[in-house]
Amino acid sequence: MKVTVIGLGYVGLPLACAIARKTKHSVVGYDISEEKIEIIKKRECPIDDEQCEKDLKEISFNCTSNSEQIRGSDIYIVCVPTPVLNDYTPNLEPLKEAVLEISKFLEKGQTVVIESTINPGVCEEIVKPLLEEKTALKAGVDFDIAHCPERINPGDPVWNVYNIPRNVGSTRAETTKMLADFYRSFIDNEVNEMPDLKSVEATKIIENTFRDINIAFVNELAKSFDVLGIDLVTVIKGAANKPFAFMPHYPSCGVGGHCIPVDPYFLIERAKKSGFDHKYLKLAREINNSMPFYTIELLANGLNEFEKSIKGAKIALLGMSYKADVGDIRESPSLKIEKLLLKSGANLTVFDPYFPLLSNVSNLKDALKDAFAIVIATDHKEFLNINPEMLANTKVKVIIDGKNCLNKSAFKEAGFYYKGIGH
């Protein structure tokens, strides 16, 4: 078959590589960014993905920004971003644009697969009408629409596109079976056949909403236990030795990434249109969105101990990525923390080894120079080496550990003001 992957980012590029490596299908990777296409053609990886870097050096496929080259595909797989707008409503414009591009070439017998994260109903309420209107073909009769929600975890050394289980559903059972076999040809794990489009659309939403709710729970506990004088991290570790009915989640300075802070809004918004108010999900989002503000509050309290305020204080913000050792700032709470510090008048130094353009110093030593306070917003490996001895000859007095990644006892014993999130 001829298989086209539309959108060569964190989802689409590893997928295109996997299909090209493991199958005999003809693969086309399409992206509107000519710059990204040129990088890939040089066998360089534009995303932070070790497996993908390895694949690009060993395999090849047609990589293009010319949409004419996607013509005649048996399967079109859409992997474009689906972010939220400033008011937290879903922004489906990239998805619509990709679908409209496909509509120019869609023929009988072809299948359109959406891997982009969407709320239940998008395939039937948005994708289907767009394709039928533009082509005069009928979904489920002349062509098929399917959804196989992406599952990718940037920076994970174990789980990748080759071994993460998947779910797939389509407009027809026989197409679902065909696609499941297609995914099984390059995925060494379960590919579950779902009964309909809405069910498979809902799987990704509840996976990430589950995470968001549980993180909100521990983030609220972090605030509560701080008032009660209880170390939440210690409590969670104790609770985690229960071998059933408990799954540890840990508090931090905020929730980032493309999925967890975004996907709940898709369900909130879609349910609202049908007359249901997701109060629980909205509260979880409110709590998690508050954590950068809470981090700044902890910093202000620490500086007050030394009769200082954030305004004018030399503060080092360490980390801009949303997770450790990954060059990805999508929805990163660090961005909000940075804005809050600048708005408060901090004399701010920013350093992230993965984002030199977002840093105003080139190394950790310079970031710590003359700083009175440190805010750790990302637990990069380089930052885990920070210890009292390293800071002994600096002006640092206050440490706000937004990821609870440093040795609390060591810093307290050395006389530093140390405060983690619930720790």
KEPA-110720 format. One line per field, with one value per atom (N, C-alpha, C): z, y, x; residue in one letter. Coordinates in pm, whole numbers. Atoms other than C-alpha are relative to their C-alpha. Example, Ala and Ser with C-alpha at 12.3 -4.5 7.8 and 13.67 -1.06 7.14 Angstrom:
up	(0|780|0|-6|714|73);
north	(-119|-450|120|-119|-106|109);
east	(89|1230|90|-82|1367|-77);
r	(A|A|A|S|S|S);
***
This chain:
up	(0|0|0|-14|-25|123|-127|320|16|-22|381|144|-135|723|-11|11|748|135|-126|1014|54|-39|1097|127|-131|1461|91|-100|1781|-24|28|1661|-140|138|1284|-47|49|1228|51|-45|1454|-68|64|1299|-143|138|942|-4|-7|1037|31|-39|1200|-116|114|897|-107|101|663|41|-48|881|1|-30|958|-111|103|647|-140|139|269|-69|57|221|-50|48|25|92|-102|282|-51|28|221|130|-115|502|-47|50|441|116|-99|637|-73|66|549|22|-30|699|-93|90|422|76|-82|683|67|-66|870|-101|104|547|-39|37|459|109|-111|804|-7|6|770|-119|118|420|22|-35|569|102|-98|799|141|-134|1098|60|-66|1356|59|-51|1423|135|-130|1741|95|-102|2067|20|-5|2011|-46|30|2030|-102|94|1848|-139|129|1572|-64|49|1539|-62|49|1495|-130|119|1244|-123|115|1023|-61|52|989|-75|55|883|-105|97|673|-78|77|414|-50|59|285|-68|72|63|96|-95|268|-80|90|113|63|-34|153|-119|119|-189|13|-26|-128|-119|117|-484|17|-16|-372|93|-85|-130|-81|86|-421|-14|23|-460|123|-123|-97|36|-50|30|140|-137|386|21|-43|497|152|-146|862|44|-41|1018|140|-128|1298|31|-23|1325|144|-138|1658|14|-35|1826|134|-125|2085|47|-44|2283|-18|14|2236|137|-126|2502|98|-88|2635|32|-28|2659|-85|92|2379|-105|95|2130|-130|129|1824|-102|97|1548|-141|131|1263|-70|68|1194|-52|42|1177|-123|113|944|-127|116|717|-61|49|695|-73|61|617|-135|127|348|-105|94|191|-54|43|181|-96|83|27|-147|140|-288|-77|64|-354|36|-50|-180|-111|99|-394|68|-53|-348|45|-50|-141|92|-85|55|144|-143|434|60|-71|642|148|-142|989|73|-85|1254|122|-122|1513|96|-85|1645|112|-112|1987|-25|26|1948|104|-93|2160|-69|58|2109|-90|94|1802|-114|103|1595|-136|127|1332|-74|62|1271|-23|7|1329|-79|70|1164|-120|107|959|-110|96|791|-89|85|675|-94|85|543|-121|110|335|-95|86|208|-84|71|113|-114|99|-74|-110|97|-256|-62|45|-301|20|-37|-166|136|-126|126|92|-100|440|39|-35|528|-119|124|168|-105|102|-72|60|-70|176|149|-144|548|80|-98|843|122|-118|1138|99|-102|1461|72|-79|1622|83|-77|1902|30|-23|1929|147|-134|2232|-12|8|2257|131|-126|2562|-23|34|2462|112|-95|2629|73|-69|2747|-64|56|2705|-26|12|2717|-100|82|2552|-117|122|2193|-101|101|1872|-36|37|1825|102|-102|2152|87|-80|2297|-59|49|2270|-59|67|2050|-8|25|1995|-136|130|1656|-23|34|1538|-130|131|1204|-29|43|1012|-36|31|916|71|-75|1107|-83|82|812|-17|10|786|132|-131|1160|5|1|1114|-90|92|816|63|-61|1004|121|-115|1317|-48|55|1106|-54|48|946|115|-115|1287|63|-55|1404|-81|84|1114|44|-49|1290|151|-146|1655|65|-70|1878|132|-119|2122|-46|32|2140|-81|72|1885|17|-38|2021|-99|95|1779|75|-69|1909|-88|77|1806|-83|74|1686|22|-3|1635|133|-124|1946|115|-109|2175|-6|10|2040|20|-25|2043|150|-144|2412|79|-77|2513|36|-25|2475|98|-87|2647|146|-141|2959|54|-47|2974|60|-45|3006|104|-103|3208|134|-121|3459|66|-53|3496|58|-43|3524|134|-124|3797|118|-111|4006|35|-29|3970|75|-71|4077|145|-136|4382|87|-82|4500|5|-6|4407|106|-106|4630|137|-127|4902|38|-28|4868|73|-65|4962|140|-128|5241|101|-92|5391|42|-37|5385|121|-113|5619|124|-112|5832|49|-42|5850|-28|37|5677|-133|125|5410|-90|86|5130|-77|77|4929|84|-91|5230|16|-17|5275|-124|124|4909|-13|8|4920|97|-94|5226|-52|53|5065|-119|124|4749|23|-20|4919|9|9|4910|-139|129|4635|-89|83|4505|30|-16|4455|35|-17|4478|-107|101|4207|35|-44|4321|-111|82|4156|91|-82|4271|-37|24|4307|-66|61|4115|-26|25|3999|-115|106|3720|-95|96|3444|-140|135|3095|-100|107|2765|-87|95|2470|39|-25|2621|131|-130|2995|29|-29|3030|-109|114|2698|-16|33|2655|85|-77|2949|-56|56|2779|-120|112|2473|48|-53|2682|67|-66|2889|-103|102|2576|-74|77|2389|85|-89|2690|23|-19|2738|-115|116|2385|7|-16|2480|130|-119|2801|131|-124|3055|48|-60|3293|77|-65|3385|113|-111|3723|54|-57|3844|-87|91|3533|-1|-1|3539|128|-127|3906|-3|12|3833|-82|84|3557|76|-77|3786|102|-101|4056|-67|65|3816|-63|55|3646|107|-110|3988|52|-63|4063|-31|18|3896|95|-94|4109|141|-133|4418|17|-3|4331|27|-24|4318|143|-139|4652|96|-85|4806|-7|17|4664|79|-74|4808|149|-144|5151|40|-30|5134|4|1|5042|118|-118|5321|125|-114|5567|10|4|5461|-24|15|5448|-142|140|5069|-71|85|4800|-137|134|4449|-83|76|4305|30|-13|4243|43|-46|4376|-120|106|4166|15|-8|4091|-123|109|3880|-23|39|3699|-81|62|3607|-66|77|3331|-65|74|3061|-61|53|2929|95|-87|3057|72|-70|3152|-12|-10|3235|-128|105|2966|-136|128|2677|-45|51|2457|-52|38|2457|100|-91|2600|-15|21|2492|134|-121|2769|128|-117|3006|107|-108|3347|21|-12|3334|-70|75|3079|82|-84|3319|121|-114|3610|-41|50|3401|-13|17|3314|134|-132|3678|70|-63|3795|-63|68|3533|34|-36|3611|141|-139|3978|17|-5|3890|39|-35|3950|-95|81|3825|-41|32|3639|-92|84|3504|-35|47|3295|-67|65|3200|-20|34|3022|-107|97|2846|-133|124|2588|-79|66|2505|18|-11|2463|-42|46|2282|104|-107|2586|126|-114|2824|-21|13|2900|57|-34|3025|-69|79|2867|83|-82|3165|141|-135|3516|93|-88|3682|-13|20|3527|50|-49|3617|151|-147|3984|50|-41|3985|49|-63|4219|31|-29|4250|150|-141|4589|19|-6|4508|-128|114|4281|-6|23|4132|-102|92|3981|-58|65|3727|-87|78|3535|63|-68|3683|-99|90|3413|83|-70|3508|49|-38|3515|130|-121|3791|123|-113|4005|77|-66|4084|93|-89|4270|145|-142|4635|83|-86|4937|-25|25|4857|-124|123|4507|24|-26|4651|115|-121|4947|-24|28|4779|-88|76|4614|97|-82|4740|21|-6|4717|144|-133|5031|-7|13|4903|-119|106|4701|-4|20|4565|-103|82|4428|-57|61|4190|-46|42|4106|111|-114|4451|-38|54|4292|74|-75|4537|139|-133|4876|105|-94|5114|131|-130|5433|-6|13|5304|-4|10|5220|131|-128|5544|105|-97|5749|-27|36|5560|22|-32|5658|-110|108|5328|29|-4|5304|-120|106|5105|10|1|5000|-132|118|4763|-10|14|4647|84|-93|4943|61|-43|5044|78);
north	(-119|0|125|-131|364|65|-57|524|139|-138|899|40|-54|1046|152|-145|1409|64|-60|1611|-78|73|1516|59|-45|1618|-118|104|1415|-128|118|1178|-54|45|1166|-50|41|1142|-139|137|838|-104|93|677|-30|21|730|-86|80|589|-147|137|283|-77|66|204|-31|19|250|-110|99|32|-142|132|-255|-61|51|-288|24|-20|-298|105|-103|-19|118|-124|292|114|-101|575|141|-142|947|77|-87|1192|143|-134|1526|98|-106|1849|133|-131|2211|79|-71|2318|-47|34|2322|-14|6|2383|-136|131|2066|-110|100|1866|-5|-5|1981|-63|61|1879|-151|145|1531|-61|52|1488|-13|11|1544|-111|109|1248|52|-57|1480|-1|12|1461|135|-130|1782|-7|17|1637|-71|64|1509|-143|139|1133|-89|80|892|-109|107|608|55|-63|841|44|-38|975|-121|124|617|-45|44|533|83|-88|835|-25|31|729|-133|136|376|-28|24|405|128|-118|638|-14|-4|741|135|-124|1011|106|-107|1329|128|-108|1627|106|-105|1958|30|-11|1916|-96|85|1788|-88|83|1652|-142|130|1367|-95|89|1233|-65|54|1156|-152|145|790|-82|75|691|-92|92|387|42|-44|522|137|-131|885|4|-5|921|144|-140|1265|9|-11|1352|146|-143|1730|38|-42|1921|38|-47|1987|72|-76|2258|60|-76|2473|148|-144|2842|65|-71|3108|-18|21|3046|-149|144|2671|-80|77|2573|-64|70|2320|77|-61|2457|-113|109|2211|47|-52|2434|-80|82|2235|-132|125|1917|24|-31|2076|27|-31|2207|-127|127|1860|-82|74|1701|61|-66|1960|-29|33|1886|-142|137|1515|-4|2|1592|27|-30|1717|-126|120|1366|-127|117|1134|-72|83|846|-118|118|543|-105|109|264|45|-51|491|20|-15|536|117|-114|847|-34|32|777|126|-113|1049|-54|35|1001|117|-118|1357|-18|10|1384|87|-71|1480|-44|37|1479|-93|89|1221|77|-63|1313|73|-80|1495|-71|72|1221|8|2|1207|139|-133|1574|102|-96|1749|-63|63|1514|-54|62|1323|104|-100|1631|72|-69|1804|-85|87|1505|-29|29|1424|120|-121|1783|31|-37|1831|-104|108|1495|-62|66|1388|-151|142|1050|-18|26|882|-85|72|775|-130|129|409|-76|64|335|8|-23|490|5|-8|557|-17|19|509|104|-86|729|-85|78|580|89|-70|692|-101|80|546|101|-109|791|-26|12|855|-25|19|736|13|-24|884|64|-55|969|49|-52|1196|-23|21|1104|-132|128|762|-101|94|510|-139|133|210|-2|2|296|95|-81|418|-50|30|390|-148|141|28|-94|96|-117|47|-47|96|-57|53|-79|112|-100|98|-46|24|124|56|-49|160|-31|20|205|74|-58|292|4|-5|349|-137|136|-19|-101|102|-333|-59|60|-473|94|-97|-152|5|5|-161|-119|121|-517|22|-26|-410|92|-95|-116|-59|65|-322|-88|84|-567|87|-93|-273|48|-47|-136|-115|115|-487|-32|30|-504|74|-70|-256|25|-15|-254|-136|128|-535|3|0|-516|-7|14|-533|118|-102|-343|-39|32|-337|57|-43|-321|49|-63|-80|-3|19|-101|119|-118|258|116|-116|596|74|-78|771|-72|76|492|13|-8|500|144|-139|881|28|-25|872|-61|68|639|95|-90|900|110|-108|1168|-46|41|961|-44|35|834|123|-119|1185|79|-64|1322|-71|77|1043|51|-52|1169|138|-139|1530|7|0|1455|-45|52|1253|95|-100|1516|117|-109|1781|-38|49|1569|19|-12|1557|144|-141|1921|75|-62|2025|-50|53|1795|69|-69|1968|131|-126|2298|-25|32|2141|-49|58|1940|100|-105|2243|76|-68|2415|-89|95|2100|-43|38|2058|-146|139|1717|-5|17|1610|-95|80|1488|-106|96|1317|-124|112|1101|-83|69|1017|-83|71|921|-125|117|691|-109|98|526|-66|54|485|-91|73|345|-145|140|21|-90|79|-89|-65|69|-355|4|-8|-276|130|-113|14|133|-131|291|15|-31|453|134|-126|716|103|-118|1058|101|-92|1338|145|-142|1714|68|-77|1973|142|-141|2332|20|-13|2259|-119|110|2025|53|-42|2052|-112|97|1872|26|-24|1853|-66|81|1605|30|-4|1619|135|-128|1995|45|-39|2004|-87|94|1691|17|-17|1752|108|-108|2073|-48|53|1874|-64|66|1666|100|-104|1964|76|-81|2161|-80|80|1875|-35|32|1774|122|-125|2138|22|-16|2144|-92|93|1849|22|-38|2016|-56|56|1849|85|-83|2043|-87|81|1863|79|-79|2032|-57|67|1778|26|-20|1810|145|-143|2190|36|-27|2195|-52|56|1968|91|-92|2202|129|-123|2502|-20|29|2340|-9|17|2237|129|-129|2576|97|-90|2736|-25|39|2560|95|-101|2814|118|-110|3083|-41|51|2866|-5|4|2821|139|-138|3198|42|-30|3223|-58|62|2980|79|-81|3187|129|-126|3508|-22|32|3342|-23|26|3225|128|-128|3568|88|-77|3724|-38|44|3518|79|-79|3731|148|-137|4053|52|-36|4053|-26|26|4064|-48|46|3921|117|-117|4271|34|-34|4336|-114|113|3997|-74|76|3803|-146|134|3477|-80|91|3181|-97|94|2994|-111|113|2649|-93|90|2464|69|-51|2563|-113|116|2217|-42|46|2063|-130|121|1740|-16|15|1622|-53|49|1582|-13|-5|1663|146|-136|1971|33|-21|2034|97|-99|2344|12|-9|2271|2|-19|2399|-7|11|2410|102|-96|2565|96|-89|2715|133|-123|2966|96|-83|3088|51|-41|3096|115|-106|3306|131|-122|3555|62|-50|3582|66|-57|3646|135|-126|3913|107|-95|4075|53|-41|4085|79|-84|4268|-72|75|3989|31|-6|4024|-144|143|3696|-51|77|3454|-130|121|3167|-91|95|2851|-134|135|2534|-52|50|2323|-41|42|2215|119|-118|2570|121|-113|2804|133|-125|3057|58|-48|3080|34|-25|3107|133|-121|3430|-19|39|3247|-134|119|2956|-125|117|2728|18|-2|2639|89|-81|2807|148|-141|3142|30|-19|3091|22|-9|3052|121|-113|3342|118|-115|3617|-21|25|3450|-13|13|3483|-115|108|3232|-81|91|2932|-55|68|2805|-110|112|2457|-36|25|2418|-125|124|2117|-82|83|1823|-67|52|1788|-65|70|1552|95|-95|1843|72|-71|2008|-90|94|1693|-1|-2|1745|119|-115|2069|-47|41|2020|116|-110|2235|40|-31|2208|89|-78|2346|145|-133|2644|71|-54|2701|135|-125|2981|95|-90|3145|83|-83|3398|-63|65|3147|-31|28|3133|-74|54|3026|-95|99|2713|-44|47|2646|-113|120|2293|-39|24|2278|-141|139|1915|-98|85|1785|-97|87|1654|10|-15|1771|-62|61|1638|102|-95|1829|7|5|1717|64|-53|1805|153|-146|2162|64|-55|2219|-6|15|2086|99|-94|2316|146|-134|2617|75|-64|2689|1|2|2784|-84|91|2488|-25|31|2440|-69|69|2182|18|-4|2133|-114|102|1953|-80|76|1853|92);
east	(83|0|87|-64|88|-61|44|70|59|-47|89|-22|8|162|5|11|51|30|-46|236|117|-121|595|60|-46|621|28|-29|651|-78|82|378|26|-6|399|134|-132|774|40|-31|834|-90|92|525|43|-46|647|126|-123|987|-31|34|829|-61|63|614|103|-103|910|98|-97|1135|-58|55|898|-86|91|680|57|-39|706|-86|85|455|83|-60|546|-45|32|563|30|-20|516|-20|14|579|-22|35|408|-9|9|450|5|3|378|128|-124|712|112|-109|972|132|-122|1241|14|-3|1147|30|-23|1141|148|-141|1493|88|-75|1619|-9|21|1468|73|-69|1609|150|-142|1954|25|-3|1874|29|-7|1870|-140|129|1593|-42|43|1394|-71|65|1241|94|-84|1390|-48|45|1349|116|-119|1645|-29|33|1469|-20|23|1361|132|-133|1717|70|-62|1839|-66|73|1567|37|-27|1638|137|-134|2001|2|-3|1905|-107|106|1586|-28|36|1443|-144|134|1102|-17|25|959|-49|31|956|-23|34|781|-90|94|602|-91|83|437|-118|116|85|-38|30|59|54|-63|282|-76|80|21|-112|105|-214|14|-2|-312|33|-30|-254|-117|103|-442|-44|28|-417|64|-50|-384|-8|-1|-279|31|-13|-329|59|-71|-85|34|-25|-118|-37|33|-136|-146|135|-470|8|-18|-395|-132|117|-636|30|-12|-701|19|-21|-645|-115|115|-995|-21|-2|-913|-98|82|-1151|91|-87|-1009|20|-34|-833|17|-2|-917|37|-33|-801|110|-102|-479|-58|63|-689|-88|88|-945|82|-84|-669|60|-56|-512|-107|110|-849|-38|31|-922|106|-108|-583|-21|27|-669|-118|121|-1008|30|-37|-833|37|-52|-704|-79|70|-952|-77|68|-1084|-68|69|-1304|101|-84|-1151|112|-107|-916|-50|32|-904|75|-59|-841|4|-18|-700|42|-38|-690|74|-74|-416|4|2|-436|-102|91|-599|-123|126|-965|-103|106|-1279|-99|100|-1554|-96|92|-1757|66|-67|-1495|0|-5|-1464|-134|133|-1839|-56|62|-1922|81|-85|-1626|71|-78|-1405|-92|91|-1689|-71|66|-1890|96|-97|-1576|36|-40|-1472|-115|115|-1820|-40|38|-1892|96|-101|-1566|17|-27|-1564|-124|125|-1929|6|-8|-1817|-65|70|-1992|87|-81|-1803|-70|56|-1852|-55|46|-1952|110|-103|-1699|141|-129|-1419|-27|17|-1358|77|-65|-1271|29|-39|-1084|74|-77|-926|88|-95|-616|79|-62|-526|147|-145|-155|30|-55|34|150|-144|379|43|-49|589|143|-134|882|102|-108|1209|-4|12|1090|95|-97|1376|-57|59|1140|-116|122|807|11|-7|800|-103|101|601|-5|-6|711|-66|46|582|-114|114|300|-128|128|-41|-86|83|-296|-145|141|-671|-35|42|-837|-147|140|-1194|-29|27|-1354|-149|139|-1675|-56|42|-1683|89|-74|-1580|113|-104|-1386|120|-109|-1184|78|-67|-1112|95|-84|-977|122|-111|-765|103|-91|-619|72|-64|-555|115|-107|-354|114|-103|-173|88|-77|-69|79|-73|26|125|-115|271|126|-120|500|-2|7|383|7|-18|501|-75|84|211|-146|141|-168|-52|77|-376|-147|137|-729|-101|102|-1022|-123|112|-1287|-126|124|-1656|-46|47|-1707|95|-89|-1546|-3|8|-1676|70|-64|-1554|151|-146|-1201|47|-35|-1199|7|8|-1289|115|-106|-1003|113|-113|-727|-37|44|-930|-2|8|-994|135|-135|-634|68|-71|-497|-77|80|-788|19|-30|-724|127|-126|-367|-19|18|-477|-74|78|-732|84|-82|-487|114|-103|-215|-61|68|-466|-25|24|-549|124|-121|-186|49|-38|-126|-80|79|-414|44|-52|-282|130|-127|57|-27|35|-106|-56|61|-309|102|-97|-25|108|-93|201|-52|64|-45|2|6|-66|138|-134|312|33|-23|313|74|-74|562|-78|86|335|77|-79|610|27|-23|694|-127|128|325|-34|31|280|85|-88|581|-46|53|433|-126|126|91|25|-26|248|40|-35|353|-123|121|-10|-4|-15|-8|-123|120|-357|-74|93|-603|67|-65|-341|107|-101|-131|63|-61|121|12|-25|116|68|-78|344|-25|27|295|119|-109|497|-48|30|506|-99|98|260|0|16|143|28|-33|292|-14|11|310|-121|107|76|-131|121|-172|-71|68|-244|-65|66|-309|-96|82|-498|-125|108|-711|-126|124|-950|-92|82|-1065|-81|75|-1168|-129|119|-1406|-93|81|-1523|-83|68|-1609|-105|97|-1778|-121|113|-1990|-88|74|-2090|-99|87|-2233|-122|112|-2452|-76|74|-2566|51|-55|-2336|117|-104|-2112|98|-103|-1789|66|-51|-1738|131|-118|-1482|123|-112|-1263|46|-34|-1279|74|-68|-1177|144|-135|-880|90|-76|-768|32|-21|-810|112|-104|-594|137|-130|-318|51|-41|-319|48|-37|-270|142|-127|60|116|-106|293|-16|25|126|40|-36|172|152|-147|539|57|-43|582|-31|36|402|103|-103|652|130|-122|937|-10|19|793|14|-10|761|145|-140|1121|81|-73|1250|-37|43|1046|78|-80|1248|131|-125|1546|-31|47|1343|23|-12|1352|-133|117|1084|49|-38|1079|54|-43|1114|146|-141|1481|90|-82|1594|60|-67|1845|-45|60|1665|41|-35|1779|-115|104|1502|65|-69|1632|-100|85|1449|-117|115|1203|-82|72|1108|-111|110|787|35|-42|969|151|-145|1319|63|-89|1584|-69|69|1351|-9|7|1365|-139|140|991|-63|58|820|-152|144|462|-75|80|231|84|-88|531|-37|26|453|116|-116|803|-24|28|679|-85|85|413|78|-83|659|92|-87|897|-76|80|621|-36|38|512|118|-120|868|36|-32|929|-103|106|593|20|-24|695|128|-120|1017|126|-120|1267|115|-121|1622|30|12|1588|110|-91|1846|-70|67|1709|102|-89|1895|-69|44|1787|95|-99|2053|-62|67|1792|-55|54|1684|93|-93|1983|-63|62|1762|-96|86|1532|79|-87|1827|75|-82|2012|140|-137|2322|26|-34|2509|27|-28|2569|-54|57|2457|81|-85|2754|-36|37|2665|-140|137|2299|-2|-4|2390|78|-85|2633|-84|67|2509|-148|142|2166|-23|37|1998|-99|99|1723|2|10|1682|-142|127|1357|25|-18|1387|-138|128|1107|1|-15|1243|111|-99|1430|96|-104|1697|111|-107|1980|108|-104|2223|-33|41|2021|-2|5|2007|132|-132|2375|18|-11|2305|-6|-7|2405|53|-46|2498|145|-140|2868|17|-7|2813|-40|52|2628|71|-64|2860|66|-71|3054|-82|88|2752|-82|88|2499|-137|131|2213|-40|54|2001|-134|135|1657|-7|16|1578|-146|137|1230|8|-15|1228|-136|131|932|-22|12|1002|38|-38|1106|112|-105|1424|133|-124|1693|-11|-5|1800|-44|59|1572|80|-68|1750|138|-136|2097|-1|5|1997|-45|47|1809|109|-108|2098|113|-106|2335|-43|46|2122|-69|73|1950|-149|147|1584|-43|41|1451|-149|141|1092|-36|50|950|-150|147|592|-57|46|440|111|-117|791|96);
r	(M|M|M|K|K|K|V|V|V|T|T|T|V|V|V|I|I|I|G|G|G|L|L|L|G|G|G|Y|Y|Y|V|V|V|G|G|G|L|L|L|P|P|P|L|L|L|A|A|A|C|C|C|A|A|A|I|I|I|A|A|A|R|R|R|K|K|K|T|T|T|K|K|K|H|H|H|S|S|S|V|V|V|V|V|V|G|G|G|Y|Y|Y|D|D|D|I|I|I|S|S|S|E|E|E|E|E|E|K|K|K|I|I|I|E|E|E|I|I|I|I|I|I|K|K|K|K|K|K|R|R|R|E|E|E|C|C|C|P|P|P|I|I|I|D|D|D|D|D|D|E|E|E|Q|Q|Q|C|C|C|E|E|E|K|K|K|D|D|D|L|L|L|K|K|K|E|E|E|I|I|I|S|S|S|F|F|F|N|N|N|C|C|C|T|T|T|S|S|S|N|N|N|S|S|S|E|E|E|Q|Q|Q|I|I|I|R|R|R|G|G|G|S|S|S|D|D|D|I|I|I|Y|Y|Y|I|I|I|V|V|V|C|C|C|V|V|V|P|P|P|T|T|T|P|P|P|V|V|V|L|L|L|N|N|N|D|D|D|Y|Y|Y|T|T|T|P|P|P|N|N|N|L|L|L|E|E|E|P|P|P|L|L|L|K|K|K|E|E|E|A|A|A|V|V|V|L|L|L|E|E|E|I|I|I|S|S|S|K|K|K|F|F|F|L|L|L|E|E|E|K|K|K|G|G|G|Q|Q|Q|T|T|T|V|V|V|V|V|V|I|I|I|E|E|E|S|S|S|T|T|T|I|I|I|N|N|N|P|P|P|G|G|G|V|V|V|C|C|C|E|E|E|E|E|E|I|I|I|V|V|V|K|K|K|P|P|P|L|L|L|L|L|L|E|E|E|E|E|E|K|K|K|T|T|T|A|A|A|L|L|L|K|K|K|A|A|A|G|G|G|V|V|V|D|D|D|F|F|F|D|D|D|I|I|I|A|A|A|H|H|H|C|C|C|P|P|P|E|E|E|R|R|R|I|I|I|N|N|N|P|P|P|G|G|G|D|D|D|P|P|P|V|V|V|W|W|W|N|N|N|V|V|V|Y|Y|Y|N|N|N|I|I|I|P|P|P|R|R|R|N|N|N|V|V|V|G|G|G|S|S|S|T|T|T|R|R|R|A|A|A|E|E|E|T|T|T|T|T|T|K|K|K|M|M|M|L|L|L|A|A|A|D|D|D|F|F|F|Y|Y|Y|R|R|R|S|S|S|F|F|F|I|I|I|D|D|D|N|N|N|E|E|E|V|V|V|N|N|N|E|E|E|M|M|M|P|P|P|D|D|D|L|L|L|K|K|K|S|S|S|V|V|V|E|E|E|A|A|A|T|T|T|K|K|K|I|I|I|I|I|I|E|E|E|N|N|N|T|T|T|F|F|F|R|R|R|D|D|D|I|I|I|N|N|N|I|I|I|A|A|A|F|F|F|V|V|V|N|N|N|E|E|E|L|L|L|A|A|A|K|K|K|S|S|S|F|F|F|D|D|D|V|V|V|L|L|L|G|G|G|I|I|I|D|D|D|L|L|L|V|V|V|T|T|T|V|V|V|I|I|I|K|K|K|G|G|G|A|A|A|A|A|A|N|N|N|K|K|K|P|P|P|F|F|F|A|A|A|F|F|F|M|M|M|P|P|P|H|H|H|Y|Y|Y|P|P|P|S|S|S|C|C|C|G|G|G|V|V|V|G|G|G|G|G|G|H|H|H|C|C|C|I|I|I|P|P|P|V|V|V|D|D|D|P|P|P|Y|Y|Y|F|F|F|L|L|L|I|I|I|E|E|E|R|R|R|A|A|A|K|K|K|K|K|K|S|S|S|G|G|G|F|F|F|D|D|D|H|H|H|K|K|K|Y|Y|Y|L|L|L|K|K|K|L|L|L|A|A|A|R|R|R|E|E|E|I|I|I|N|N|N|N|N|N|S|S|S|M|M|M|P|P|P|F|F|F|Y|Y|Y|T|T|T|I|I|I|E|E|E|L|L|L|L|L|L|A|A|A|N|N|N|G|G|G|L|L|L|N|N|N|E|E|E|F|F|F|E|E|E|K|K|K|S|S|S|I|I|I|K|K|K|G|G|G|A|A|A|K|K|K|I|I|I|A|A|A|L|L|L|L|L|L|G|G|G|M|M|M|S|S|S|Y|Y|Y|K|K|K|A|A|A|D|D|D|V|V|V|G|G|G|D|D|D|I|I|I|R|R|R|E|E|E|S|S|S|P|P|P|S|S|S|L|L|L|K|K|K|I|I|I|E|E|E|K|K|K|L|L|L|L|L|L|L|L|L|K|K|K|S|S|S|G|G|G|A|A|A|N|N|N|L|L|L|T|T|T|V|V|V|F|F|F|D|D|D|P|P|P|Y|Y|Y|F|F|F|P|P|P|L|L|L|L|L|L|S|S|S|N|N|N|V|V|V|S|S|S|N|N|N|L|L|L|K|K|K|D|D|D|A|A|A|L|L|L|K|K|K|D|D|D|A|A|A|F|F|F|A|A|A|I|I|I|V|V|V|I|I|I|A|A|A|T|T|T|D|D|D|H|H|H|K|K|K|E|E|E|F|F|F|L|L|L|N|N|N|I|I|I|N|N|N|P|P|P|E|E|E|M|M|M|L|L|L|A|A|A|N|N|N|T|T|T|K|K|K|V|V|V|K|K|K|V|V|V|I|I|I|I|I|I|D|D|D|G|G|G|K|K|K|N|N|N|C|C|C|L|L|L|N|N|N|K|K|K|S|S|S|A|A|A|F|F|F|K|K|K|E|E|E|A|A|A|G|G|G|F|F|F|Y|Y|Y|Y|Y|Y|K|K|K|G|G|G|I|I|I|G|G|G|H|H|H);
***
